[in-house]
Amino acid sequence: MGKKIKKEAEPPPKDVFDPLTIESKKAATVVLMLNSPEEEILAKACEAIYRFALKGEENKATLLELGAVEPLTKLLTHEDKIVRRNATMIFGILASNNDVKKLLRELDVMNSIIAQLAPEEEVVIHEFASLCLANMSAEYTGKVQIFEHGGLEPLIRLLASPDPDVKKNSIECIYNLVQDFQCRATLQELNAVPPILDLLKSEYPIIQLLALKTLGVITNDKEARAMLRDNQGMDHLLKILETKELNDLHIEALSVIANCLEDMDTLVLIQQTGGLKKLLSFAENSTIPDIQKNAAKAITKAAYDPENRKLFHEQEVEKCLVALLGSENDGTKIAASQAISVMCENSGSKEFFNNQGIPQLIQSLRSDSEEVREAAALALANLTTCNTANANAAAEADGIDPLINILSSKRDGAISNAATVLANMAMQEPLRVSIQNHNVMHALISPLHSANTIVQSKAALMVAATACDVEARTELRNSGGLEPLVELLRSKNAEVRRHASWAVMVCANDELMAVELCRLGALDILEEVNLSVSRKNKFSEAAYNKLLNNYLSLKYSLTGYLSSSNIISDGFYDYGQINPGTKLLPLKDLCLQEPSDLRAVLLVNSKSDVSPPPSMEDKSSDIGYGRSISSSSSLRRASKEKTNTGFGSPTEDKSEPTSGRNTALSKSTTKEKGSRKGRGKREEEKVKEEEEVATAPKLAGEGSPDKEWYPPSDPDFCVYVYEVTKSIFPITNIKEQIEALAKYVAEKMGGKVSKEKLHDFSWELHISELKFQLKSNVIPIGLIKKGIFYHRALLFKALADKIGIGCSLVRGEYGRAWNEVKLMNESRKGLIGALPPPEVYIVDLMFHPGGLMKLRSKEADLYRYL
């Protein structure tokens, strides 16, 4: 046999590439391989990139820089299942990088990713596709794309997947999506609540937690709460609360229950099944602060409904809340206080907290936490509103001092709540006095300057509640509280304007405050506000009228009218008519001005000279104007004499006749009482008095600032008041009183003047002489002995008010003024049935003193206008 020859292998075809095994250590090289047409290379390249991306964020950024994302997106739709699976796994990891997410949104690959959720795909693909969507849904734009491309429905279907990772990723993505209300609505249409509830039975806490968080969001909608109730969701939630091993889920479970309790049907259901008592007991006995806090929040949310409050009250929820107030955790205290503030809308609950709860809330006012103090003040504000018993309980628990301290808080809510409580307490006089004793007016200055409209409103309301007496108003003025209060009248906020107007109305209850408020511009602001239909209110109108009615000098100058209820008091002065917007100077400034050719200012003052120190007793009359008066000594002595014999001793009858009191101001001479005899002695006394006056300290306004300024005294007017009180006041017939007073006034003002001789009645010269003698434009009304219409009308009104005769004072034109009185028709007296209104008469003080003329009669018109 011949030797066997070995057969040679056939060479490969020339057009076929020989297999090549490459080991690459560069990511860039592998990225290039993603463009290969070979499925095996693509699969292995994807697998390598997946392992590389898993190693950290830097590697993900590197892959992005190498341009791996775009070729990978094309592989999501590859025919080969392994390539498609590996590409999906890569995107599940890469999508956690923000820059990758941004690029994926731009490449519009959402359809391709959502397609991987199809039922026929492998579980691994489901896992990483849902992971990618979960990462993408963390941003708003990603949520929108997932929703618009129909990603919600397959995600809900995957909640029933047997793989826990798929469940976790799907519920996480759904949780992110339902933050948007459109997704929540669609979720309900897809009946997603049952599969989400099933996740509560999972053995994985993260899945349970995400399910609870999702339920916590969707149950903000009424329809979702109904679906949860219909699917026995409350039973699942209560079971979680009852299971101690699941205490890490209790907080989120309580959040869902809180939403469900807002639904009346759910609350009734949980009450009927005994779940409400379990819930309250759980909250009260838990040692975990966050659980207690969320339980209190659940009660708060549900208690906004009146029917829910009623059910809570029947279950004695108040006891639970009072117990929570005793917690050492600030968050729990805040939540309990907020729950109390809502629950006390129920009258039964408000009554319960009178005995329990208020002391604990007062204690919370002393907390170091601003938030705790604010919440406690809110609860007290609601508890004390329209409830005097609770206001008293707050005061008895020593709540006034901490409440006033809160007025200087940095939190606007705390300030407004504290101011509300104090205003509620101030409705009772004993408590108001106690509040005033704590220097509350000074504490209100800062809130009045606040930029927060709620704080401004509450501070103004508190001023209205506490500034009810002279001392409190004086303290407010001295503390500088009037300026910011007046500024609040300009507020664009309706409630601030209303409360500020109310406060101004209260503060304007005495003349001194009314004058000061007008000086600060309150009257002008209120006038402007009342001209606006949209800005005015009842309080602004009342405040305007109160300012004028307590500053009659300004009212008469502005309006030219004083009603019978406007009682002229000491210090009233008639400056004459002024135009709206014109400032009326204070009496002190007018007294200190030099005499001029302006109309004389008429002063009403029945107060005698203020008693000076003993060494000043003999010269008090010389310094009544704030300056020394260099008029004749007879004027000073006459004034002094009348003060001593008239108003100063009203019980003694004067032997001097009435007509003898006019001599000091006329240029005729009369006999003077006392030891003053002879011209020489009089001149000697004059020099001595002038020297004493020159050395005497002047009153405030010109000399020492420590001396208080007083208006000029008017001894003659004091005598008038004494005489009419003694002789006219006892008259029982009102008409006879009016007639007698009219004759008396006419007699003191120069007597009867006929119409024909009216132009010869030289009253102007008399007034000029008084200005010169007094060195001032201000003339006390009692010094005028020749008076025209407006002098007589003012004197009649001033004296009538002293003895209780109701009359008005009306200013006319050309120096005219008159008094109007109301009298019953004598012919109708004694008749049975409704009496007609009284008729208005004008009192004649010039032509026929004591005569009464019917208003609008020809005779009355002649008196007023001709």
C-alpha positions in Angstrom: 0.0 0.0 0.0 1.2 3.4 -0.8 1.6 6.1 1.9 -1.7 7.9 2.7 -1.6 11.6 1.7 -3.4 14.1 4.1 -6.2 16.1 2.4 -5.6 19.9 2.7 -8.3 22.3 4.1 -10.0 24.4 1.6 -9.2 28.1 2.0 -12.1 30.5 2.9 -13.8 32.3 0.2 -12.0 35.4 -0.8 -15.0 37.7 -0.2 -15.5 36.6 3.5 -13.8 38.5 6.4 -11.9 36.3 8.8 -13.3 36.4 12.4 -11.5 38.8 14.6 -11.5 38.9 18.4 -10.9 42.4 19.8 -10.3 43.4 23.4 -11.1 47.1 23.8 -10.2 49.1 26.9 -11.6 52.5 25.7 -15.2 53.5 26.0 -14.9 55.6 22.8 -14.1 52.5 20.8 -17.1 50.6 22.2 -19.3 53.6 21.4 -18.2 53.4 17.8 -19.2 49.8 17.8 -22.8 50.9 18.4 -23.1 51.7 14.7 -22.1 48.2 13.7 -24.7 46.2 11.7 -23.8 43.0 13.5 -26.2 42.0 16.2 -23.7 40.2 18.3 -21.3 43.2 18.4 -24.2 45.5 19.2 -25.3 43.2 22.0 -21.8 42.9 23.5 -21.2 46.7 23.1 -24.4 47.5 24.9 -23.6 45.1 27.6 -20.1 46.7 28.1 -21.6 50.2 28.1 -24.2 49.1 30.7 -21.5 47.9 33.1 -19.5 51.1 32.5 -22.6 53.3 33.2 -23.3 51.4 36.4 -20.0 52.5 37.9 -21.0 56.1 38.6 -22.2 59.5 37.4 -18.9 60.5 35.9 -19.1 57.5 33.5 -22.6 58.6 32.4 -21.3 62.1 31.6 -18.5 60.5 29.7 -20.9 58.4 27.6 -22.9 61.6 26.9 -19.8 63.4 25.7 -18.7 60.5 23.5 -22.1 60.7 21.7 -23.4 57.3 22.9 -27.0 58.5 23.4 -28.1 59.0 19.8 -27.0 55.6 18.5 -28.5 53.9 21.6 -31.9 55.5 20.9 -32.0 53.8 17.5 -31.3 50.4 19.2 -34.5 50.7 21.3 -36.5 49.7 18.2 -33.9 47.1 17.0 -35.3 43.8 15.7 -33.1 41.7 17.9 -34.6 41.2 21.3 -31.2 41.0 23.1 -30.0 44.3 21.6 -33.3 46.0 22.4 -33.1 44.7 26.0 -29.5 45.8 26.5 -30.2 49.3 25.1 -33.3 49.6 27.4 -31.2 48.6 30.4 -28.6 51.3 29.5 -31.3 54.1 29.3 -32.7 52.9 32.7 -29.3 53.8 34.2 -28.4 56.8 32.1 -31.7 58.6 32.6 -30.8 59.5 36.2 -28.3 62.1 34.7 -29.9 65.5 34.1 -28.1 66.2 30.9 -29.0 62.8 29.5 -32.7 63.5 30.4 -32.5 66.8 28.6 -31.1 65.2 25.5 -33.7 62.4 25.5 -36.5 65.0 25.6 -35.0 66.7 22.6 -34.6 63.5 20.7 -38.2 62.6 21.4 -37.7 59.0 22.3 -40.6 58.8 24.7 -42.7 56.6 22.3 -39.9 54.1 22.0 -39.4 53.9 25.7 -43.1 53.5 26.5 -43.4 50.8 23.8 -41.0 48.7 25.9 -43.8 48.4 28.5 -45.9 46.2 26.2 -47.2 43.0 27.9 -45.2 40.8 25.5 -41.9 42.2 26.5 -39.6 40.6 29.0 -39.7 41.5 32.7 -36.2 42.9 32.5 -37.2 45.3 29.8 -40.3 46.3 31.9 -38.0 46.9 34.8 -35.5 49.2 33.1 -38.1 51.0 30.8 -40.2 51.8 33.9 -36.9 52.9 35.7 -36.2 55.2 32.8 -39.7 56.7 32.9 -39.4 57.1 36.7 -36.2 59.1 36.2 -37.7 61.2 33.4 -40.9 62.0 35.4 -38.9 63.8 38.1 -39.0 66.9 35.9 -42.1 68.7 34.7 -41.3 68.5 30.9 -40.7 64.8 31.3 -44.1 64.4 33.0 -45.9 66.2 30.2 -44.2 64.0 27.5 -45.0 60.8 29.4 -48.7 61.8 29.8 -49.1 63.1 26.2 -47.6 59.8 24.8 -50.0 57.7 26.8 -47.6 56.4 29.4 -50.0 56.3 32.3 -52.1 53.4 31.3 -49.2 50.8 30.8 -47.7 52.0 34.0 -50.9 51.3 35.9 -51.0 47.8 34.3 -47.5 47.1 35.4 -48.6 47.7 39.1 -49.8 44.1 38.9 -46.5 42.8 37.7 -45.0 39.8 39.6 -41.6 41.6 39.7 -41.2 44.0 42.7 -38.7 46.2 40.9 -41.3 46.8 38.1 -43.9 47.6 40.7 -41.6 50.0 42.5 -40.5 51.8 39.4 -44.1 52.1 38.1 -45.6 53.4 41.3 -42.7 55.9 41.6 -43.4 57.2 38.1 -47.1 57.4 38.8 -46.4 59.3 42.1 -44.4 61.9 40.1 -47.1 62.1 37.4 -50.1 62.7 39.8 -48.6 65.9 41.1 -50.3 67.4 38.0 -54.1 67.7 38.2 -54.6 66.4 34.6 -52.9 63.2 35.4 -54.9 62.8 38.6 -58.1 63.1 36.6 -57.0 60.6 34.0 -55.8 58.2 36.8 -59.4 58.1 38.2 -60.8 57.3 34.7 -58.3 54.4 34.5 -59.6 53.1 37.8 -56.1 53.1 39.3 -57.1 53.1 43.0 -57.6 49.4 43.4 -54.2 48.3 42.1 -52.6 51.0 44.2 -54.4 49.8 47.3 -53.1 46.2 46.5 -49.6 47.6 46.8 -50.2 48.2 50.5 -50.1 44.5 51.0 -46.6 44.3 49.5 -43.8 42.9 51.6 -41.5 45.7 50.5 -41.8 48.9 52.6 -40.6 51.1 49.8 -43.5 50.0 47.6 -46.0 50.5 50.4 -44.5 53.9 51.1 -44.8 55.0 47.5 -48.3 53.7 47.3 -49.3 55.7 50.4 -47.7 58.8 49.0 -49.5 58.4 45.8 -52.8 58.0 47.6 -52.0 61.0 49.7 -51.9 63.1 46.6 -54.8 61.7 44.6 -57.2 61.8 47.6 -57.1 65.5 47.5 -59.8 65.0 44.9 -63.3 64.1 46.0 -63.8 61.5 43.3 -60.6 59.6 44.4 -61.7 59.7 48.0 -65.0 58.1 47.0 -63.2 55.4 45.0 -60.9 54.7 48.0 -64.0 54.4 50.3 -65.8 52.1 47.9 -62.7 49.8 47.7 -62.4 49.5 51.5 -59.3 51.6 51.5 -60.0 52.9 55.0 -59.7 49.3 56.3 -56.3 49.0 54.7 -55.1 52.2 56.2 -56.4 51.5 59.7 -54.8 48.1 59.7 -51.4 49.8 58.9 -52.0 52.1 62.0 -52.8 49.1 64.2 -49.6 47.2 63.1 -46.7 48.4 65.2 -44.2 46.8 62.8 -45.3 49.2 60.1 -44.7 52.3 62.2 -42.5 53.7 59.5 -45.7 54.0 57.3 -47.9 55.5 60.0 -47.2 59.1 59.1 -48.1 58.7 55.4 -51.1 56.6 56.3 -52.3 59.4 58.6 -51.9 61.9 55.7 -54.2 59.8 53.5 -56.7 59.4 56.3 -56.6 63.2 56.8 -57.7 63.7 53.2 -60.4 61.1 53.5 -61.9 62.6 56.7 -62.8 65.7 54.7 -65.4 63.6 53.0 -68.5 63.5 55.2 -69.5 60.0 54.0 -66.1 58.6 54.9 -66.1 60.2 58.3 -69.5 58.7 59.0 -68.3 55.3 57.8 -65.2 55.4 60.0 -67.2 56.5 63.0 -69.7 53.7 62.5 -67.0 51.1 62.3 -65.3 52.4 65.4 -62.3 53.6 63.4 -62.5 57.2 64.6 -62.1 56.3 68.2 -59.1 54.1 67.3 -57.6 57.0 65.4 -58.0 59.4 68.3 -56.6 56.9 70.8 -53.7 56.1 68.4 -52.9 59.9 68.2 -53.2 60.5 71.9 -51.1 57.5 73.0 -48.4 57.5 70.3 -44.9 58.5 71.4 -43.8 59.5 67.9 -44.1 63.3 67.5 -44.6 63.2 63.7 -47.5 60.8 64.1 -49.2 63.0 66.7 -48.6 66.0 64.5 -50.1 64.3 61.4 -53.1 63.1 63.5 -53.8 66.6 64.6 -53.5 67.8 61.0 -56.0 65.1 60.0 -58.5 66.5 62.5 -57.8 70.0 61.3 -58.5 69.3 57.7 -61.7 67.4 58.5 -63.0 69.9 61.0 -63.4 72.6 58.4 -66.7 71.0 57.6 -69.5 71.9 60.1 -70.9 68.4 60.1 -67.5 66.9 60.7 -67.0 69.2 63.6 -70.2 67.9 65.1 -69.1 64.3 64.8 -65.7 65.1 66.2 -67.3 66.8 69.2 -69.5 63.8 69.8 -66.3 61.6 69.9 -64.7 64.1 72.4 -61.9 65.0 70.1 -61.2 68.0 72.4 -59.6 65.8 75.0 -57.2 64.4 72.5 -56.2 67.9 71.3 -55.7 69.1 74.9 -53.4 66.1 75.5 -51.4 66.9 72.3 -50.9 70.5 73.6 -48.9 69.0 76.4 -46.4 67.5 74.0 -42.8 68.6 74.1 -42.6 68.7 70.4 -43.2 72.1 68.8 -44.7 70.7 65.6 -47.3 68.8 67.6 -48.2 71.9 69.6 -48.6 73.9 66.5 -50.8 71.2 64.8 -52.9 70.8 68.0 -53.4 74.6 68.3 -54.4 74.8 64.7 -56.9 72.0 65.2 -58.4 73.8 68.2 -58.7 77.0 66.2 -60.9 75.2 63.7 -62.8 73.0 66.2 -63.9 76.0 68.3 -66.2 77.0 65.5 -68.4 74.5 67.2 -70.1 76.1 70.2 -69.8 72.9 72.3 -66.1 72.7 71.6 -65.6 76.3 72.4 -67.3 75.8 75.7 -65.2 72.7 76.5 -61.9 74.6 75.9 -63.0 77.2 78.5 -62.1 74.8 81.3 -59.4 72.8 79.5 -57.1 74.1 76.8 -56.9 77.8 77.4 -54.3 77.5 80.2 -52.2 75.3 78.0 -52.5 77.7 75.1 -51.4 80.6 77.4 -48.4 78.5 78.3 -47.6 78.1 74.6 -47.6 81.9 74.3 -44.4 81.9 76.4 -42.7 79.4 74.1 -39.3 80.2 72.5 -40.7 79.2 69.1 -42.3 82.0 67.1 -44.4 79.5 65.2 -45.8 78.0 68.4 -46.7 81.4 69.8 -48.5 82.3 66.5 -50.5 79.1 66.4 -51.5 79.4 70.1 -52.5 83.1 69.5 -54.7 82.0 66.6 -56.5 79.4 68.7 -57.1 82.0 71.4 -58.3 84.5 68.9 -61.0 82.1 67.7 -61.8 80.9 71.2 -62.4 84.5 72.5 -64.3 85.8 69.6 -67.9 86.5 70.7 -67.3 84.5 74.0 -66.8 86.5 77.1 -66.3 83.4 79.3 -63.2 82.4 77.2 -61.9 86.0 77.3 -62.2 85.9 81.1 -60.5 82.5 81.2 -57.6 83.8 79.1 -57.2 86.8 81.5 -57.4 84.6 84.6 -54.7 82.4 83.1 -52.4 85.5 83.0 -52.6 85.8 79.3 -52.5 89.6 79.0 -48.8 90.0 79.5 -47.6 87.4 77.0 -50.2 88.6 74.4 -48.9 92.2 74.7 -45.3 90.9 74.4 -46.2 89.1 71.1 -47.2 92.5 69.6 -43.5 93.1 69.2 -43.0 89.7 67.4 -41.3 89.4 64.0 -44.1 87.3 62.6 -47.1 89.2 61.2 -49.5 86.3 61.9 -48.6 86.2 65.6 -49.1 90.0 65.9 -52.5 90.0 64.2 -53.7 87.0 66.3 -52.5 88.5 69.6 -54.1 91.9 68.7 -57.4 90.0 68.0 -57.4 88.3 71.4 -56.7 91.6 73.2 -59.4 93.3 71.3 -61.9 90.5 72.2 -60.8 90.8 75.8 -61.1 94.6 75.8 -64.8 94.4 75.1 -65.3 93.9 78.8 -64.4 97.0 80.9 -62.6 95.2 83.8 -60.3 93.4 81.3 -59.9 96.6 79.3 -58.6 98.4 82.3 -56.2 95.5 83.1 -54.9 95.6 79.5 -54.4 99.4 79.7 -52.4 98.9 82.8 -49.9 96.9 80.9 -48.8 99.8 78.7 -50.7 98.4 75.7 -50.8 101.7 73.8 -47.1 101.9 73.6 -47.0 98.3 72.4 -49.4 99.1 69.6 -47.1 101.7 67.9 -45.0 99.1 66.1 -48.1 97.2 64.7 -49.6 100.4 63.5 -46.4 101.1 61.5 -46.5 97.6 59.9 -46.6 97.2 56.2 -48.9 94.1 56.5 -52.5 95.0 55.9 -53.8 92.3 58.3 -51.6 93.6 61.1 -52.6 97.2 60.3 -56.3 96.2 60.5 -56.0 94.3 63.7 -53.9 97.0 65.4 -56.5 99.7 64.4 -59.3 97.5 65.7 -57.4 97.1 69.0 -57.1 100.9 69.3 -60.8 101.1 68.8 -61.4 98.6 71.5 -59.0 100.0 74.1 -59.0 103.8 73.6 -62.3 104.2 75.3 -61.2 106.6 78.0 -59.3 109.8 78.3 -56.2 108.2 79.9 -55.8 105.6 77.2 -56.2 108.1 74.5 -53.7 110.4 76.1 -51.2 107.6 76.4 -51.8 106.8 72.7 -51.1 110.4 71.7 -48.1 110.7 73.9 -46.7 107.5 72.5 -46.9 108.8 68.9 -49.8 106.5 67.9 -52.1 109.1 66.3 -49.8 109.7 63.3 -49.7 106.2 62.0 -53.4 105.7 62.8 -54.3 108.7 60.7 -52.1 107.4 57.8 -54.0 104.2 57.8 -57.1 106.1 56.7 -55.4 106.4 53.3 -55.0 102.6 53.0 -56.2 101.0 49.8 -57.4 98.0 51.9 -61.1 98.3 52.7 -60.8 96.6 56.1 -57.8 98.7 57.2 -59.7 101.9 56.3 -62.8 100.7 58.1 -61.0 99.8 61.3 -58.8 102.9 61.2 -62.0 105.0 60.8 -63.5 103.2 63.8 -60.4 103.9 65.9 -60.4 107.6 64.9 -64.1 107.8 65.8 -63.3 106.4 69.2 -60.3 108.6 69.7 -62.2 111.7 68.7 -64.5 111.4 71.8 -63.0 114.4 73.5 -62.1 117.8 72.1 -58.4 117.7 72.8 -58.0 114.5 70.7 -60.3 115.7 68.0 -58.3 118.9 67.6 -55.0 116.9 67.4 -56.5 114.4 64.9 -57.6 117.3 62.7 -54.2 118.9 63.0 -52.7 115.6 61.7 -55.1 115.8 58.7 -57.6 113.1 59.7 -60.6 115.3 58.8 -59.2 116.1 55.3 -58.5 112.4 54.6 -61.9 111.3 55.8 -63.6 114.0 53.7 -61.7 112.7 50.6 -62.5 109.1 51.4 -66.2 109.9 51.9 -66.3 111.5 48.4 -65.5 108.1 46.9 -68.4 105.7 46.6 -66.1 102.7 46.6 -63.8 103.8 49.5 -66.2 105.2 52.0 -67.9 103.2 54.7 -70.2 103.7 57.7 -67.3 104.2 60.0 -65.5 106.8 57.9 -68.7 108.8 57.8 -69.2 108.4 61.5 -65.6 109.3 62.2 -65.9 112.5 60.1 -69.0 113.6 62.0 -67.5 112.7 65.4 -64.4 114.8 64.6 -66.5 117.8 63.8 -68.9 117.3 66.7 -66.0 117.2 69.1 -64.2 120.1 67.5 -67.1 122.5 67.3 -64.9 125.5 66.5 -63.8 123.8 63.2 -67.3 122.5 62.5 -68.8 126.0 62.8 -66.1 127.5 60.7 -66.5 124.9 58.0 -70.2 124.3 57.9 -71.6 127.4 59.5 -74.0 125.4 61.6 -74.2 123.9 65.1 -77.2 121.8 66.0 -79.0 121.7 69.4 -76.9 118.6 70.2 -73.6 120.4 69.6 -73.1 121.8 73.1 -70.6 124.7 73.2 -68.0 124.2 75.9 -65.2 126.3 77.3 -62.5 127.0 74.7 -64.9 127.3 71.7 -64.0 130.0 69.4 -65.6 131.4 66.2 -62.9 132.2 63.7 -65.4 132.9 60.9 -66.1 131.0 57.7 -63.2 129.1 56.2 -63.0 127.2 52.9 -62.7 123.4 52.8 -59.1 122.3 53.0 -58.1 125.4 54.9 -56.3 124.8 58.2 -57.9 126.3 61.3 -55.2 127.6 63.6 -55.4 126.5 67.2 -56.6 129.0 69.8 -53.2 129.3 71.3 -51.6 130.4 68.1 -54.4 132.9 67.4 -54.0 134.3 70.9 -50.3 134.8 70.4 -50.7 136.7 67.1 -50.6 140.5 67.0 -53.9 142.3 66.3 -54.7 142.8 62.7 -57.5 144.0 60.4 -58.8 140.5 60.2 -62.2 139.6 61.7 -62.1 139.3 65.4 -62.1 135.7 66.8 -64.8 135.3 69.4 -63.9 133.1 72.4 -66.3 131.4 74.8 -64.7 130.6 78.2 -66.5 130.4 81.5 -63.5 129.2 83.4 -61.9 131.6 85.9 -58.2 132.4 85.9 -56.1 129.4 86.8 -54.8 129.8 90.3 -51.2 130.9 90.3 -48.7 130.5 93.1 -49.3 132.7 96.1 -46.9 135.4 94.9 -48.7 135.6 91.6 -52.2 135.9 93.0 -52.6 139.6 92.4 -51.4 139.6 88.8 -53.0 136.5 87.3 -55.3 138.5 85.0 -52.3 140.2 83.4 -50.9 137.1 81.8 -54.0 135.3 80.5 -52.9 135.7 76.8 -49.4 134.5 77.3 -48.0 138.1 77.1 -48.3 141.2 79.4 -51.2 143.4 78.7 -50.4 147.1 78.7 -54.0 148.2 78.8 -55.3 150.5 81.5 -55.1 149.3 85.1 -58.9 150.0 85.4 -59.5 147.1 82.9 -57.4 144.7 85.0 -58.9 145.8 88.3 -62.4 145.6 86.9 -61.8 142.1 85.5 -60.3 141.1 88.8 -63.2 142.6 90.8 -65.8 140.8 88.7 -64.1 137.5 89.1 -64.1 137.8 92.8 -67.6 139.1 93.2 -69.3 137.1 90.4 -68.4 133.6 89.2 -65.9 133.0 92.0 -68.6 133.3 94.6 -71.9 132.3 93.0 -73.8 131.9 96.2 -73.6 135.6 97.2 -75.9 138.2 95.8 -74.1 141.1 94.2 -75.2 144.6 95.3 -73.8 146.1 92.1 -76.5 146.5 89.4 -76.2 144.7 86.1 -75.6 147.9 84.1 -72.6 148.7 86.3 -70.5 145.9 84.9 -69.9 147.5 81.5 -67.8 150.4 82.7 -64.4 148.8 82.6 -64.6 148.5 78.8 -66.3 151.8 78.0 -64.5 155.0 78.4 -66.9 156.4 81.1 -65.7 156.4 84.7 -67.4 154.6 87.6 -66.7 154.3 91.3 -64.6 151.3 92.2 -64.9 149.2 95.3 -62.2 148.7 97.9 -59.6 151.1 99.2 -58.5 152.6 95.9 -59.0 156.3 96.4 -57.5 159.2 94.5 -55.8 159.5 91.2 -52.3 159.5 92.7 -52.8 156.2 94.4 -54.2 154.7 91.2 -51.1 155.9 89.2 -48.8 154.5 91.9 -50.6 151.2 91.8 -50.4 151.1 88.0 -46.6 151.5 88.0 -46.3 148.8 90.7 -48.5 146.4 88.8 -46.6 146.9 85.5 -43.3 146.3 87.3 -44.7 143.1 88.8 -46.0 141.9 85.5 -42.6 142.5 83.9 -40.9 140.3 86.5 -43.5 137.6 86.5 -42.8 134.4 84.6 -44.8 134.1 81.5 -47.1 131.1 80.7 -46.1 128.4 78.2 -46.1 129.5 74.7 -43.9 132.5 75.2 -41.8 132.0 78.3 -40.9 128.9 80.2 -41.8 125.7 78.3 -42.7 124.1 81.7 -45.7 126.3 82.2 -49.0 125.2 80.6 -50.9 127.6 78.4 -54.4 128.6 79.3 -57.0 130.5 77.2 -57.9 134.1 78.2 -60.4 134.2 81.0 -63.8 135.9 80.6 -65.1 137.2 84.0 -68.1 138.9 82.4 -69.2 135.7 80.7 -68.8 133.9 84.0 -71.2 136.4 85.5 -73.6 135.9 82.6 -73.7 132.2 83.2 -74.3 132.7 86.9 -77.1 135.2 86.3 -79.0 133.2 83.7 -78.6 130.0 85.8 -80.1 131.8 88.7 -82.9 133.8 87.0 -83.8 132.1 83.7 -83.1 128.4 84.4 -85.9 128.1 87.0 -88.5 129.2 84.5 -90.6 126.1 83.6 -92.1 127.3 80.3 -89.6 126.8 77.5 -90.9 129.6 75.4 -90.7 132.0 78.3 -87.2 130.8 78.9 -86.2 131.6 75.3 -87.8 135.0 75.4 -86.1 135.9 78.7 -82.7 134.7 77.5 -83.1 136.6 74.2 -83.8 139.9 76.1 -80.9 139.2 78.4 -78.5 138.7 75.5 -79.7 141.8 73.7 -79.3 143.8 76.8 -75.7 142.7 77.2 -74.9 143.4 73.6 -76.1 146.9 73.3 -79.8 146.5 73.6 -82.6 146.8 71.0 -81.5 148.2 67.6 -84.1 149.3 65.1 -83.8 148.4 61.4 -83.5 152.1 60.5 -80.6 152.8 62.8 -78.8 149.5 62.2 -76.1 151.3 60.1 -75.5 153.8 63.0 -74.8 151.0 65.5 -71.1 151.5 65.7 -70.1 148.0 66.8 -67.0 147.9 64.6 -65.3 150.7 66.5 -66.0 148.9 69.8 -64.5 145.7 68.5 -61.4 147.6 67.3 -61.0 149.2 70.7 -61.1 145.7 72.3 -58.5 144.4 69.9 -56.2 147.3 70.8 -56.7 146.9 74.5 -56.2 143.2 74.5 -53.3 143.3 72.0 -55.0 140.3 70.2 -57.5 139.4 67.6 -59.1 137.0 70.1 -61.9 138.6 72.1 -63.8 136.8 74.9 -67.5 137.1 74.2 -68.3 138.6 77.5 -66.2 141.7 76.8 -68.3 142.6 73.8 -70.9 145.2 74.9 -72.0 146.3 71.4 -72.6 143.2 69.3 -74.2 142.6 66.0 -76.1 139.5 64.7 -73.3 137.0 64.9 -72.1 138.2 68.3 -75.5 137.9 69.8 -76.3 134.6 68.2 -73.1 133.1 69.6 -73.7 134.4 73.1 -77.3 133.1 73.0 -76.2 129.7 71.9 -73.4 129.6 74.6 -75.8 130.6 77.4 -78.6 128.4 76.2 -76.3 125.4 76.2 -75.3 126.2 79.8 -79.0 126.0 81.1 -80.2 123.3 78.8 -82.2 125.2 76.2 -82.0 123.4 72.9 -81.1 125.7 70.0 -79.0 125.7 66.9 -76.6 128.3 65.6 -76.6 129.2 61.9 -74.2 131.4 60.1 -75.6 133.5 57.3 -73.9 136.0 54.9 -72.8 139.6 55.5 -72.2 139.1 59.2 -75.6 137.5 59.9 -76.1 134.6 62.2 -79.2 133.4 64.0 -80.6 130.8 66.4 -83.3 128.3 65.6 -85.4 126.7 68.3 -88.2 124.0 68.1 -91.5 124.6 69.9 -94.7 122.7 70.0 -97.8 124.4 68.6 -99.7 125.6 71.6 -103.0 124.9 69.9 -102.2 121.2 69.6 -101.4 120.6 73.2 -103.7 118.2 75.0 -105.1 116.7 71.9 -105.3 112.9 71.6 -103.4 111.1 68.9 -100.1 111.6 67.2 -98.8 115.0 67.6 -97.3 116.9 64.6 -93.6 117.6 64.6 -92.5 120.8 66.5 -92.3 124.0 64.5 -89.0 125.8 64.0 -88.6 129.4 65.1 -85.9 132.0 64.7 -85.1 134.0 67.8 -85.0 137.8 67.3 -82.0 139.2 69.2 -81.8 142.6 67.4 -85.0 144.3 66.4 -87.5 142.9 68.8 -85.5 140.9 71.4 -87.4 137.9 72.6 -89.6 137.7 69.5 -90.0 134.4 67.7 -90.4 134.1 64.0 -91.5 131.0 62.1 -88.8 129.7 59.9 -89.3 130.6 56.2 -91.7 133.3 57.1 -91.3 136.7 55.5 -90.3 138.2 58.8 -87.7 135.5 59.4 -86.3 136.0 55.9 -85.9 139.7 56.5 -84.1 139.0 59.7 -81.7 136.6 58.1 -81.0 138.2 54.8 -81.9 141.9 54.8 
